[in-house]
Amino acid sequence: MAEQQRSSDLAIIGAGAAGCALAAALRLRGWGGSIQLLEIGRGPGGRTATRRSRRDAGLAINHGAPLFNIGGDPEPWLLDPLRRGGWIEPFNGAIHSLDGNGHLGPTIDDGFSSGRLWQGRGGMEQLCRGLLDLAQGQAGHTELQVGCLVRHLQPQPDGWALTDPDGQPLLHCRWLVVSGTLLAHPRCQRVFGWSDVPLRSAAAQLQDPQLLEACGALAASGSQASSNLLLTLPAEATEPWRQQPWRLLQFTPAAQGRWGLRRVSLQPQGDQRLAVVAESSAAFAERHLHVYGSRSSAGQLLGAAPQAGAEAAVLEQLAQALADALQLPTAAGDRQLMRWGAAFPQAPGLEAHLQLCPASRIGFCGDAVAGNGFGRVEGALRSAEALAERLLTEQL
Ligand SMILES: Cc1cc2nc3c(=O)[nH]c(=O)nc-3n(C[C@H](O)[C@H](O)[C@H](O)COP(=O)(O)OP(=O)(O)OC[C@H]3O[C@@H](n4cnc5c(N)ncnc54)[C@H](O)[C@@H]3O)c2cc1C
């Protein structure tokens, strides 16, 4: 049952790092209008979410980004209040690499490990929770609606009307910001079986040249997938893993080719258990794109049909590859699959001058915006900060 229509000065589609950062940046710059964030997932975070379990309260697994790096100077200004509020902390774990012969080596430059390293304090989801806290602690109404898939974007004379997949009204807003590329990309038709690409339909109605260009750029953008094994080891099986000299292990290109893995992170749980998250190579994920994790909210929300056999086979392949590459036991413990269809956007991304289309009262933020930190949390934060400044100049 759709919720009653609300209205808002600004609607932000997506409560990942970029959407939450935009709300925080506008508030900390003193903007007092109302903000609604609409998010498909069960909570904020997007690709920086921490997976929790209703059945197992002790578990908190970062199933997307396990950390983030800030390479550029000056750093995004939102980091300072996040740090001071205790929402993020330095990532001090050792990072090693594994080559195609199974030998450990020093950190390699994979784009995710240079500069200053940070993690959410108590889980990566704390990054977005902290940003939302910054947004909500200021004057002006900020609200997050979760479990809410925006399907149609209908241009109105005074803004936008958003509706859900059943055509039920969700929200009317004066200004709209879309984070993430889903609503502009033809993959939404493949994934959801939609008859059109929502943003393309809206742009065709408006005939705003800038929006048409932005839409075209987003639709043409590519991305790499990642199929992640989340292995939760019981306390008694963790010892050989804890003895490893690394917390994060990068696979060299040769190692990726051999084992189909890109990176492994060790994530200690509060109760002596250990979560091992193995991120697949892009090539492995591409071959298994149709297999969703049955316990992932994404799979459930996308209405993906359960494929227990296919999922078990993918999990077994990843676990075997992990055991083979590291010569460590993976048989014990609980296995889950997290499949990210669009984990990493590919360059060139959306040019910064297309981030805001004032004539149509729509803007874009997210790691797919070209610039410093592209394809990473840093880029998501920077894109949000830049868009906030542009919106304030437009006197939204
Ligand atoms: C496995 C993995 C590992 C990674 N490792 C690192 C790393 O080590 N370091 C690093 O810096 N970055 C890493 N990244 C990338 C990083 O997670 C992203 O760059 C960053 O989180 C992007 O934030 P975002 O807000 O732009 O996008 P997202 O986090 O994708 O947020 C977009 C949000 O919009 C929501 N949404 C989209 N369409 C709709 C709709 N129609 N209706 C409602 N909601 C919608 C989505 O559910 C999502 O929550 C990793 C990513 C993955 C997947």
PDBQT file of the ligand as one rigid body, heavy atoms in Angstrom, charges set to zero:
ROOT
HETATM    1  C1  LIG A 401      31.883  -4.368  -3.172  1.00  0.00    +0.000 C 
HETATM    2  C2  LIG A 401      32.219  -2.911  -3.173  1.00  0.00    +0.000 A 
HETATM    3  C3  LIG A 401      33.421  -2.468  -2.621  1.00  0.00    +0.000 A 
HETATM    4  C4  LIG A 401      33.754  -1.127  -2.630  1.00  0.00    +0.000 A 
HETATM    5  N1  LIG A 401      34.925  -0.713  -2.062  1.00  0.00    +0.000 NA
HETATM    6  C5  LIG A 401      35.213   0.606  -1.970  1.00  0.00    +0.000 A 
HETATM    7  C6  LIG A 401      36.379   1.053  -1.289  1.00  0.00    +0.000 A 
HETATM    8  O1  LIG A 401      37.169   0.276  -0.782  1.00  0.00    +0.000 OA
HETATM    9  N2  LIG A 401      36.598   2.395  -1.219  1.00  0.00    +0.000 N 
HETATM   10  C7  LIG A 401      35.739   3.319  -1.779  1.00  0.00    +0.000 A 
HETATM   11  O2  LIG A 401      35.966   4.512  -1.676  1.00  0.00    +0.000 OA
HETATM   12  N3  LIG A 401      34.627   2.906  -2.432  1.00  0.00    +0.000 NA
HETATM   13  C8  LIG A 401      34.356   1.580  -2.547  1.00  0.00    +0.000 A 
HETATM   14  N4  LIG A 401      33.246   1.160  -3.208  1.00  0.00    +0.000 N 
HETATM   15  C9  LIG A 401      32.433   2.155  -3.933  1.00  0.00    +0.000 C 
HETATM   16  C10 LIG A 401      31.581   2.948  -2.961  1.00  0.00    +0.000 C 
HETATM   17  O3  LIG A 401      30.805   2.069  -2.200  1.00  0.00    +0.000 OA
HETATM   18  C11 LIG A 401      30.712   3.892  -3.783  1.00  0.00    +0.000 C 
HETATM   19  O4  LIG A 401      31.555   4.736  -4.555  1.00  0.00    +0.000 OA
HETATM   20  C12 LIG A 401      29.818   4.794  -2.933  1.00  0.00    +0.000 C 
HETATM   21  O5  LIG A 401      29.236   4.081  -1.884  1.00  0.00    +0.000 OA
HETATM   22  C13 LIG A 401      28.781   5.411  -3.848  1.00  0.00    +0.000 C 
HETATM   23  O6  LIG A 401      27.835   6.147  -3.116  1.00  0.00    +0.000 OA
HETATM   24  P1  LIG A 401      26.580   6.764  -3.892  1.00  0.00    +0.000 P 
HETATM   25  O7  LIG A 401      25.755   7.457  -2.892  1.00  0.00    +0.000 OA
HETATM   26  O8  LIG A 401      27.092   7.517  -5.064  1.00  0.00    +0.000 OA
HETATM   27  O9  LIG A 401      25.818   5.518  -4.509  1.00  0.00    +0.000 OA
HETATM   28  P2  LIG A 401      25.006   4.365  -3.761  1.00  0.00    +0.000 P 
HETATM   29  O10 LIG A 401      25.683   3.968  -2.508  1.00  0.00    +0.000 OA
HETATM   30  O11 LIG A 401      24.780   3.316  -4.786  1.00  0.00    +0.000 OA
HETATM   31  O12 LIG A 401      23.643   5.074  -3.380  1.00  0.00    +0.000 OA
HETATM   32  C14 LIG A 401      22.567   5.214  -4.271  1.00  0.00    +0.000 C 
HETATM   33  C15 LIG A 401      21.324   4.821  -3.495  1.00  0.00    +0.000 C 
HETATM   34  O13 LIG A 401      20.188   5.113  -4.280  1.00  0.00    +0.000 OA
HETATM   35  C16 LIG A 401      19.231   4.105  -4.069  1.00  0.00    +0.000 C 
HETATM   36  N5  LIG A 401      18.337   4.145  -5.226  1.00  0.00    +0.000 N 
HETATM   37  C17 LIG A 401      18.693   4.070  -6.530  1.00  0.00    +0.000 A 
HETATM   38  N6  LIG A 401      17.617   4.163  -7.328  1.00  0.00    +0.000 NA
HETATM   39  C18 LIG A 401      16.553   4.327  -6.501  1.00  0.00    +0.000 A 
HETATM   40  C19 LIG A 401      15.155   4.473  -6.733  1.00  0.00    +0.000 A 
HETATM   41  N7  LIG A 401      14.653   4.485  -7.966  1.00  0.00    +0.000 N 
HETATM   42  N8  LIG A 401      14.342   4.616  -5.663  1.00  0.00    +0.000 NA
HETATM   43  C20 LIG A 401      14.827   4.605  -4.405  1.00  0.00    +0.000 A 
HETATM   44  N9  LIG A 401      16.169   4.462  -4.138  1.00  0.00    +0.000 NA
HETATM   45  C21 LIG A 401      17.003   4.323  -5.166  1.00  0.00    +0.000 A 
HETATM   46  C22 LIG A 401      20.058   2.840  -3.946  1.00  0.00    +0.000 C 
HETATM   47  O14 LIG A 401      19.368   1.825  -3.256  1.00  0.00    +0.000 OA
HETATM   48  C23 LIG A 401      21.275   3.335  -3.179  1.00  0.00    +0.000 C 
HETATM   49  O15 LIG A 401      21.144   3.177  -1.780  1.00  0.00    +0.000 OA
HETATM   50  C24 LIG A 401      32.868  -0.190  -3.208  1.00  0.00    +0.000 A 
HETATM   51  C25 LIG A 401      31.654  -0.622  -3.755  1.00  0.00    +0.000 A 
HETATM   52  C26 LIG A 401      31.326  -1.964  -3.734  1.00  0.00    +0.000 A 
HETATM   53  C27 LIG A 401      30.018  -2.416  -4.307  1.00  0.00    +0.000 C 
ENDROOT
TORSDOF 0
